[in-house]
Amino acid sequence: MKQTFQLITDMNCDLPENFAKEHKIEMMSMGYSVDGVEYLTAEHPESLDSKEFYTKMREGAVTKTVALETELFRETAKKYLEQDMDVLYIAFSSGLSSTFQNSARIAEELAAEYPSRKIKVVDSLCASLGQGLLVYYAAAQRDEGKRIDEVAEWVGDNRLKICHYFTVDDLNFLHRGGRVSKTTAVVGSMLGIKPVLHVDDDGHLIAIGKVRGRKQSLTALVDRMEKKIGGNENKIVFISHGDCEDDAKFIAEQVRKRFGIKSFLINYIGASIGSHSGPGTAALFFVGDDRKEK
């Protein structure tokens, strides 16, 4: 079926590049640095592969992230607008980055430049494969023949049903990113405390609990899913990880046993988010009733 519009996102969605190509999703690169050397998240000769990136983090490398360059969005969108295609950009959460705000401003300028075309920018209020899952469903709707206005409206109406639950193995990385205090990181590490976090309705990263022990923290993610999934059909569940694939597979097996779900997409957490969460992060994403935590 011929595409009715081009779907664009950024690589904070953590979708595998071959998956994005197969589903005709354009992913824009995000910048990051390791010990002062700058890289892009897209595959090219100067990129670090995911395993190498996390190895460097474990060895003490200093990593930093860079917001999406507004000119990259302009250039990417124009490529399709000039082909007489409409454009829908599903952006990284405004609660974690300025990417959405910057891109929305550029979209207004492009709308004036291309008055016969539609260009829409939607704040996903999601991160990592939560954003990826939202994009996946948007692509499915596009492929069913729905128009850009319908899909953009659906994304806005359903983005807060994309539940994110994750845990980290080393609190020191969250401390370095300003998410927990130094005391919490030191004491928690000594006691084997693992936090459980989620992304709230404003797209912010929020700690919602803590457990002792790694396996217990992974199981806690599935426990949260049991409370939030409701009657929602999840034909596929997404799981991302910071170079701990065995833990991601453990989560998948627990989900399969409890809910009978057989289809999973498992992928690395990219450098943009991994710079803050660190190696050993494991995250579970699915469609639930809502994100509210009581």
Beta strands, then each sheet from edge to edge (+ up, - down):
strand 1: 5-10
strand 2: 25-28
strand 3: 31-34
strand 4: 37-40
strand 5: 63-66
strand 6: 86-91
strand 7: 119-123
strand 8: 162-167
strand 9: 193-199
strand 10: 205-212
strand 11: 236-241
strand 12: 263-268
strand 13: 282-287
sheet 1: 2+ 1+ 6+ 7+
sheet 2: 4+ 3- 5+
sheet 3: 10+ 9- 8+ 13- 11+ 12+
end
